[in-house]
Amino acid sequence: MDQATTPFGFIQDGKIYRNAFLEYPAREIGEVRESEASTIKYFEDRFTMAENKVSQLEQSVEESENKGSYLMKLIHMRESLAKFDALGEYTQLYTRLDTIEEKLREIITQNRIKNLEIKRALIAEAEPFEFSSDWQEATDQLKEVKGKWIKTGAVDEEYQEEIEDRFNEILDNFFQRRKQFFEERKQMMYDRMRRYREINNDLYHLLRAPDKQEARERAKELQAAWREVGKIPGFQYSKLFRNHKSLTNKIFRSDSYGDYQSRGYDRSGGGGYGDRQGGYDRNRGGYDRDRSGGGYGGRQGGYDRNRGGYDRDRSGNNRYGGQSSYMSPDEAMSRKKGLISKAKDLIGKEKDNMFEEVKQLRMEWKQSGRISRERSIELTETFNYACEKALEINFLEKLVANRNPDHSYLNAAEKLQQKIPLLSDLISRDEEELDRSKTENQHLLNSRDTRSFSEDDRRAAGRLRSQMRKLQVKKELLEELQNDLDKYL
């Protein structure tokens, strides 16, 4: 065998080794093949690749405006070079890397000082809107400020918690107040609509009053009360007002008192007259219940309580003009399984429109037909879980990328190390929010008879289930990430 030497390594027992350098011990990098000389030359030539990588990094740092984002890439390169199979002057490469790192850390320090100034200015910009009641303007301004905040890089750890807490406090104070305002406004609209219906019901009863003059006087009082109720959405008011106008007209027309005896008045929709076959009668005003007690509509279709949904008319369409949602249980089962498969396919996908895709799937789920209650509960839970997991993973990917500009340059283990603490923080916040919701809705948790729930209670119970499901998804995702990280350690 040819005798050959190199200042960068040695050959022993048919294997070639790289010399120790800095804190890195000598390591085997390959085997002698044709000859010692050719083997040494092969590994010395490979060292050119390592030199080129360092040169490329130097050039990228020099040309980049966001130089700080290259620090993690440099650290990763330092670790990779120690395991690179080549012979050469490694100490010289690491000296070059030290010079680049020193420059990057100085830039990062300056950037973090600048970022702190920017974020404090953004806090000052957001503070005037913390307790604003101009909901639209404040919402627009705070969203704009938050966009700038997300694009601004990290600050020194000494100040990180302080400014993050203050900024989040401003947002929480405003958006919690806005949420409370619109919930109270929604309740106010509901109360007003209920009052309009009560007035119409009272007018309906006046049709049966034996004293017509007294009925007219009372109707005038109800007309005055109507004008004092307040505004509600136009499309809802329009129907209620048509019924109100029809009733008052009949009361003030002396020849119309016998009409109500042959026509039914439906109080469930705010009042009105209709023929006994059901449907809307423009001359009489309003919707009537059909003879079966099925709800709105006559023989041409409508809401049928016995079937549990909107019935088809003779043309095969539902009352909203779309195709009928009726289908066999087997077809419904097939559709639901298909939607579950689509939801699972979204898990882990990087999509900018993930929310819209999940929203579309959920709309299709609502129209996917009826199956047995037991199977429906099971499949619905599976579907909702898949949707939530797709959303949570997508949200986490975007959040970690926004908060860490270097994220895309990291290896798999380093990416996991950034995601895990961030997800843990999200879980902590969700747990606090869920505890508050449970405290506010303790009566729902203690009640076993859901049939006694009001509509508001049902909505609150639905929100609670959604919160618990989201928290469960996050916890299981955290466990998956931790298991993945363990594989690299």
Order of alpha helices (4+ residues) and beta strands (2+ residues): beta-beta-beta-alpha-alpha-alpha-alpha-alpha-alpha-alpha-beta-beta-beta-beta-beta-beta-alpha-alpha-alpha-alpha-alpha-alpha
